[in-house]
Amino acid sequence: VYFHFRIIKIEEMLMSTLYDAFVHNVLATLEAKGMSRSDLARELGVNPATVTQQLNGYCSVGLEVIERYAKALGVAEPSHLLRPVKKLAKAS
């Protein structure tokens, strides 16, 4: 039972890390392109509330959604939206 619980925790941590990277990279791409969430929603063909819910974690985001976001943002490779975010070192 402990082993199974540990695997679930690792999977949760991995999914959380990927989701955080996805949100960070989408927001960074929007900023770089001068786009708003509403612009992204229009490109995706969805209501702006849907984009907000997905980026705030109220809706699950699967591979199909990541591919749609990549296409709407002009990102050639959807996996680029899942690249880890480099943490800045804290100043001492």
N, C-alpha and C positions, 0 to 999 in steps of 0.2 A: 504494500500500500504506500509506504514512504517513497519508494522508487517511482511509482506512478505519479504521485503528487509532485515530486521533484521535476519530472518531465513536463508536466502541465505548467509548472511555474516557469521553466525555461522557455517553453513555447509562448507563454504570455509575455515574458520579457522581450523575446525576439519580435513578436508582433507589435509590441509597444514601441520598440526601437525603430522598426520599419515604418510604423504609422507616423512617429515623430519626424523621421527623415522625410517622408512623403509630404507632410504638411509644411515643414520648413522649406523644402525645395519648391513646392508649388507657390508659396508666398514669395520666395526670393525671385522666382521666374516672373511672377506677376509684376513685382516691383521693377525688375530689370526691363520688362517690356512696356512699362507704364500702363498696365491693365488693372482694372478693378475686379472685384469678385463678380460684379454684375456683368462686366465684359466677358469673363470666363463662363458664367452661366449662359449667356447668349450664345457663345461658341459651342457650348455643350448641348444647347437646346433644352435647358432645364430652368426651373425657377431659381432665382438667386438664393432663396431660403434653403434649397437642396444643397447648394455649394457650401453655404454656411454650416449646415448640419453635418456635412461630410468632413469639413475641415475642423469642426469643433468636436468631433468624435461621437456625434449623436446617431450616426448611420455607419454601418460597416462599409469598408472600402475594399473591394476585391480586385483581382487582376484586370477584369474588364473595365472597371471604373478608372483604374490607373492608366490603362491604354487610351481611354477616351480623353482623360486629362492631358496626357502627353500630346495627343493629336491636336487638341484645342489650343494648347500652349505652344505648338510648333517645336516640341522636343522630339528629336529623331528617334531616340531609344527610350521606351517607357521605364526601363530599369534605372535611367538617370534620375528619375524622381524618387528612387529609393536609396540613393547613395547616402552613406552615413554623413551626419553633420559633424564637422570638426569642432570640438569644444575649445574655446580660448582658455589659455592658462590664466589662473587668477593672479592678480598683482599682489605681491607680498607687502 
